[in-house]
Amino acid sequence: MFRLTAAALAPVAFSTPAGAHEAHGEAIGWTLDPQVTLPLLVTLALYVGGLFRLRRRAHHGGGLLTQRAPLFLGGWAILAGALVSPLHEAGEVSFTMHMIEHELIMLPAALLLVAARPGPVLLWGLPAAGRQLFAPIIRLPLWRGLAAPVIATAIQAAVLVLWHMPALFDRALRHDGWHIVQHLCFVASALLFWTAMLPRCFSRAGAMTAALCLFVTSMIGGGLGALMSLAGSPWYAVYAAMGMTPFGLTPSEDQQLAGLIMWIPGGLFHLGAALILLARALQSTVREDHRESRGRETA
């Protein structure tokens, strides 16, 4: 238990100069790769610029924009922290840390970003020529089709399963370009998934559909995590070849802990969201029944 706890707290220690040390010949520190930091900074600049521009133009609704801004900023901060903090570098030498990074990206970060409904704000962060270019693309029927609950659920499931296959995961660990593609797939599929789920909570039928999709997703992710935890040997050759992790875990223990993180916290996140949507659906049913009952009484 001590070794597992130490492994979970390791990135916190490495975030300070005193805690940093050599791991497999390389220091674990912050990731300042422009391929990572530049898109993050551009996205933040577009959002902040669009927010101020819309607030100046809006006679009504400016308060709503302000209320949603913390959701976007919170999601952006979690995403940036996962990709830039020592957690990312720790994930290069520990599957557990890599799993924590991926869970942060696909669960709280993506959910908060989608809940903020940032599309119009980001669009208004662009110059006029940029808005004219991207507005028709955003309105393409293709996106509505991809954001259908069943389609979005299937896409995210495929992304999860394919990128956790040993051949692809090892390739991402060995090549920075493939690692970036992996993260782009995780971010895009998670944003699409939550975009498909959240609007459904405003109707009873939609909430039921979204809850079912969330339940299926929790089973797929949880099942994949369970397979990792119960496997008799490490799945990924890159981690296995490293031997003992800097955090005191063998490759098998490292994979078991990573699988548990995907299985239990990850599964509970989706299951909790499903239960919230089911509760909303039941509340909607009770309200409709109450209105119908009052209508019959007045008639």
PARO-408945 format. One line per field, with one value per residue (C-alpha): residue number from 0; residue in one letter; y, z, x. Coordinates in nm, 2 decimals, always signed. Each point is the difference from the previous one (the first is absolute). Layout:
num <- [NUM_...]
residu <- [A_...]
north <- [Y_...]
up <- [Z_...]
east <- [X_...]
This chain:
num <- [0_1_2_3_4_5_6_7_8_9_10_11_12_13_14_15_16_17_18_19_20_21_22_23_24_25_26_27_28_29_30_31_32_33_34_35_36_37_38_39_40_41_42_43_44_45_46_47_48_49_50_51_52_53_54_55_56_57_58_59_60_61_62_63_64_65_66_67_68_69_70_71_72_73_74_75_76_77_78_79_80_81_82_83_84_85_86_87_88_89_90_91_92_93_94_95_96_97_98_99_100_101_102_103_104_105_106_107_108_109_110_111_112_113_114_115_116_117_118_119_120_121_122_123_124_125_126_127_128_129_130_131_132_133_134_135_136_137_138_139_140_141_142_143_144_145_146_147_148_149_150_151_152_153_154_155_156_157_158_159_160_161_162_163_164_165_166_167_168_169_170_171_172_173_174_175_176_177_178_179_180_181_182_183_184_185_186_187_188_189_190_191_192_193_194_195_196_197_198_199_200_201_202_203_204_205_206_207_208_209_210_211_212_213_214_215_216_217_218_219_220_221_222_223_224_225_226_227_228_229_230_231_232_233_234_235_236_237_238_239_240_241_242_243_244_245_246_247_248_249_250_251_252_253_254_255_256_257_258_259_260_261_262_263_264_265_266_267_268_269_270_271_272_273_274_275_276_277_278_279_280_281_282_283_284_285_286_287_288_289_290_291_292_293_294_295_296_297_298]
residu <- [M_F_R_L_T_A_A_A_L_A_P_V_A_F_S_T_P_A_G_A_H_E_A_H_G_E_A_I_G_W_T_L_D_P_Q_V_T_L_P_L_L_V_T_L_A_L_Y_V_G_G_L_F_R_L_R_R_R_A_H_H_G_G_G_L_L_T_Q_R_A_P_L_F_L_G_G_W_A_I_L_A_G_A_L_V_S_P_L_H_E_A_G_E_V_S_F_T_M_H_M_I_E_H_E_L_I_M_L_P_A_A_L_L_L_V_A_A_R_P_G_P_V_L_L_W_G_L_P_A_A_G_R_Q_L_F_A_P_I_I_R_L_P_L_W_R_G_L_A_A_P_V_I_A_T_A_I_Q_A_A_V_L_V_L_W_H_M_P_A_L_F_D_R_A_L_R_H_D_G_W_H_I_V_Q_H_L_C_F_V_A_S_A_L_L_F_W_T_A_M_L_P_R_C_F_S_R_A_G_A_M_T_A_A_L_C_L_F_V_T_S_M_I_G_G_G_L_G_A_L_M_S_L_A_G_S_P_W_Y_A_V_Y_A_A_M_G_M_T_P_F_G_L_T_P_S_E_D_Q_Q_L_A_G_L_I_M_W_I_P_G_G_L_F_H_L_G_A_A_L_I_L_L_A_R_A_L_Q_S_T_V_R_E_D_H_R_E_S_R_G_R_E_T_A]
north <- [+0.00_+0.24_-0.06_+0.07_+0.32_+0.12_-0.07_+0.20_+0.30_-0.01_+0.27_+0.25_-0.05_+0.04_+0.33_+0.17_+0.02_-0.18_-0.29_-0.05_-0.27_-0.21_-0.27_-0.24_+0.26_+0.30_+0.25_+0.01_+0.36_+0.23_-0.06_+0.32_-0.15_+0.27_-0.27_-0.03_+0.34_+0.21_-0.16_+0.04_+0.36_+0.08_-0.16_+0.20_+0.32_-0.06_-0.07_+0.31_+0.22_-0.13_+0.03_+0.37_+0.07_-0.17_+0.17_+0.34_-0.09_-0.17_+0.21_-0.31_-0.33_+0.14_-0.15_-0.34_+0.03_+0.10_-0.29_-0.25_+0.14_-0.18_-0.33_+0.06_+0.13_-0.30_-0.25_+0.18_+0.00_-0.37_-0.08_+0.22_-0.14_-0.36_+0.08_+0.24_-0.08_-0.26_-0.25_-0.02_-0.07_-0.25_-0.18_-0.07_-0.24_-0.11_-0.14_+0.11_+0.36_-0.03_-0.13_+0.28_+0.25_-0.16_-0.02_+0.37_+0.09_-0.21_+0.04_+0.33_+0.21_-0.10_+0.02_+0.35_+0.13_-0.13_+0.12_+0.35_-0.01_+0.19_-0.03_+0.35_+0.16_-0.16_+0.09_+0.37_-0.01_-0.03_+0.30_+0.06_-0.20_-0.29_+0.00_+0.01_-0.30_-0.22_+0.08_-0.20_-0.29_-0.01_-0.01_-0.30_-0.28_-0.24_+0.12_-0.05_-0.36_-0.07_+0.15_-0.25_-0.18_-0.35_+0.11_+0.21_-0.29_-0.25_+0.24_+0.05_-0.37_-0.07_+0.26_-0.14_-0.36_+0.07_+0.23_-0.25_-0.28_-0.08_+0.08_+0.35_+0.09_-0.10_+0.19_+0.31_-0.05_-0.03_+0.28_+0.36_+0.05_-0.31_+0.11_+0.33_-0.18_-0.22_+0.30_+0.17_-0.30_-0.02_+0.37_+0.01_-0.32_+0.12_+0.34_-0.16_-0.25_+0.27_+0.22_-0.29_-0.06_+0.34_+0.14_-0.32_+0.08_+0.27_-0.26_-0.33_-0.21_+0.16_-0.04_-0.37_-0.05_+0.19_-0.20_-0.33_+0.12_+0.11_-0.34_-0.18_+0.22_-0.08_-0.37_+0.03_+0.21_-0.20_-0.33_+0.12_+0.11_-0.33_-0.20_+0.21_-0.05_-0.37_-0.07_-0.24_+0.20_+0.36_+0.09_+0.26_-0.08_+0.35_+0.01_-0.37_+0.07_+0.29_-0.24_+0.15_+0.34_+0.30_-0.02_-0.34_-0.22_-0.29_+0.02_-0.25_+0.20_+0.33_-0.15_-0.13_+0.34_+0.17_-0.25_+0.06_+0.37_-0.05_-0.26_+0.16_+0.38_+0.01_-0.23_+0.18_+0.34_-0.12_-0.19_+0.30_+0.22_-0.27_+0.00_+0.38_-0.02_-0.27_+0.21_+0.29_-0.23_-0.12_+0.36_+0.09_-0.29_+0.10_+0.37_-0.12_-0.23_+0.28_+0.24_-0.26_-0.07_+0.37_+0.03_-0.28_+0.16_+0.34_-0.16]
up <- [+0.00_+0.08_-0.34_-0.18_+0.21_-0.08_-0.37_+0.00_+0.17_-0.20_-0.25_+0.28_+0.14_-0.34_-0.06_+0.22_-0.08_+0.32_-0.09_-0.35_-0.07_-0.28_-0.12_-0.25_-0.09_-0.04_+0.25_+0.05_-0.05_-0.18_-0.37_-0.19_-0.35_-0.24_-0.17_+0.34_+0.15_-0.32_-0.07_+0.36_+0.01_-0.33_+0.12_+0.32_-0.19_-0.24_+0.29_+0.20_-0.31_-0.11_+0.35_+0.02_-0.35_+0.06_+0.33_-0.16_-0.27_+0.22_+0.14_+0.17_+0.08_+0.11_+0.34_-0.14_-0.18_+0.32_+0.19_-0.26_-0.01_+0.32_-0.15_-0.30_+0.20_+0.24_-0.28_-0.18_+0.32_+0.06_-0.36_+0.01_+0.33_-0.13_-0.31_+0.14_+0.36_+0.13_-0.02_-0.38_+0.03_+0.28_-0.24_-0.23_+0.27_+0.18_-0.15_+0.31_-0.05_-0.37_+0.09_+0.25_-0.28_-0.24_+0.25_+0.08_-0.37_-0.09_+0.31_+0.20_-0.26_-0.29_+0.20_+0.13_-0.35_-0.16_+0.29_-0.07_-0.35_-0.13_-0.38_-0.06_+0.24_-0.18_-0.34_+0.11_+0.12_-0.37_-0.23_-0.24_-0.28_+0.23_+0.11_-0.36_-0.07_+0.29_+0.07_-0.31_+0.10_+0.35_-0.13_-0.22_+0.06_+0.04_+0.35_+0.10_-0.12_+0.18_+0.32_+0.00_+0.34_-0.14_-0.27_+0.25_+0.25_-0.27_-0.10_+0.35_+0.07_-0.32_+0.09_+0.35_-0.12_-0.30_+0.18_+0.29_-0.24_+0.07_-0.35_-0.01_+0.36_-0.03_-0.32_+0.18_+0.27_-0.24_-0.24_+0.10_-0.32_+0.08_+0.36_-0.12_-0.23_+0.29_+0.22_-0.28_-0.04_+0.37_+0.02_-0.32_+0.09_+0.36_-0.12_-0.25_+0.26_+0.25_-0.27_-0.08_+0.37_+0.16_-0.22_+0.06_+0.36_-0.09_-0.11_+0.16_-0.31_-0.06_+0.36_-0.01_-0.33_+0.14_+0.33_-0.20_-0.20_+0.31_+0.16_-0.31_+0.00_+0.37_-0.08_-0.29_+0.18_+0.32_-0.18_-0.17_+0.33_+0.16_-0.27_+0.06_+0.38_-0.02_-0.28_+0.10_-0.18_-0.12_-0.33_-0.12_-0.09_+0.05_+0.37_+0.05_-0.13_+0.25_+0.29_+0.34_-0.03_+0.18_+0.24_+0.13_-0.20_-0.22_-0.36_+0.10_+0.31_-0.20_-0.26_+0.28_+0.16_-0.34_-0.07_+0.33_-0.06_-0.34_+0.14_+0.33_-0.01_-0.38_+0.02_+0.29_-0.18_-0.29_+0.23_+0.22_-0.31_-0.11_+0.34_-0.01_-0.34_+0.12_+0.30_-0.24_-0.21_+0.30_+0.11_-0.34_+0.01_+0.34_-0.12_-0.32_+0.20_+0.25_-0.29_-0.16_+0.34_+0.05_-0.35_+0.06_+0.32_-0.15_-0.30]
east <- [+0.00_+0.28_+0.16_-0.33_-0.06_+0.35_-0.05_-0.32_+0.16_+0.32_-0.08_-0.08_+0.35_+0.16_-0.18_+0.27_+0.37_+0.09_-0.23_+0.13_+0.24_+0.14_-0.24_+0.15_+0.26_-0.24_-0.13_-0.37_-0.11_-0.24_-0.08_+0.05_-0.01_-0.15_-0.21_-0.18_+0.01_-0.07_-0.34_-0.10_+0.10_-0.17_-0.32_+0.01_+0.07_-0.29_-0.24_+0.10_+0.00_-0.34_-0.14_+0.09_-0.12_-0.34_-0.05_+0.05_-0.25_-0.26_-0.29_-0.14_+0.16_+0.34_-0.06_-0.04_+0.33_+0.17_-0.16_+0.13_+0.35_+0.11_-0.10_+0.22_+0.29_-0.03_+0.00_+0.28_+0.21_-0.05_+0.09_+0.31_+0.10_-0.03_+0.21_+0.26_+0.05_+0.25_-0.28_+0.05_+0.38_-0.07_-0.24_+0.30_+0.14_-0.31_-0.33_-0.18_+0.09_-0.08_-0.34_-0.07_+0.09_-0.24_-0.28_+0.04_-0.01_-0.31_-0.21_+0.01_+0.18_-0.22_-0.32_+0.07_+0.11_-0.32_-0.22_+0.13_-0.14_+0.30_-0.06_-0.14_+0.25_+0.29_-0.14_-0.03_+0.36_+0.10_+0.03_-0.29_+0.16_+0.06_-0.37_-0.12_+0.23_-0.09_-0.36_-0.13_+0.23_-0.14_-0.36_+0.06_-0.26_+0.30_+0.06_-0.36_+0.01_+0.33_-0.14_-0.29_+0.02_+0.05_+0.25_+0.20_+0.00_+0.12_+0.28_+0.13_-0.02_+0.20_+0.26_+0.04_+0.04_+0.22_+0.24_+0.05_+0.09_+0.37_+0.12_-0.15_+0.07_+0.37_+0.03_-0.13_+0.25_+0.29_-0.09_-0.10_-0.21_-0.21_-0.03_-0.15_-0.24_-0.10_-0.08_-0.18_-0.22_-0.07_-0.09_-0.21_-0.20_-0.06_-0.12_-0.23_-0.13_-0.09_-0.14_-0.24_-0.09_-0.06_-0.28_-0.20_-0.05_-0.27_-0.26_-0.11_+0.06_+0.34_+0.11_-0.09_+0.20_+0.30_-0.01_+0.00_+0.30_+0.18_-0.07_+0.13_+0.31_+0.07_-0.03_+0.24_+0.26_-0.04_+0.03_+0.32_+0.14_-0.10_+0.18_+0.32_-0.02_-0.06_+0.26_+0.27_+0.28_+0.05_-0.17_+0.24_+0.36_+0.13_-0.10_+0.10_+0.35_+0.05_-0.02_-0.08_-0.17_+0.16_-0.30_+0.09_-0.25_+0.08_-0.14_-0.28_-0.09_+0.01_-0.24_-0.23_-0.02_-0.06_-0.28_-0.16_+0.00_-0.17_-0.24_-0.12_+0.03_-0.05_-0.30_-0.15_+0.03_-0.21_-0.23_-0.05_-0.09_-0.24_-0.18_-0.02_-0.17_-0.24_-0.09_-0.08_-0.21_-0.20_-0.05_-0.12_-0.25_-0.13_-0.05_-0.18_-0.23_-0.07_-0.09_-0.23_-0.17_-0.06_-0.13_-0.26_-0.11_-0.06_-0.18]
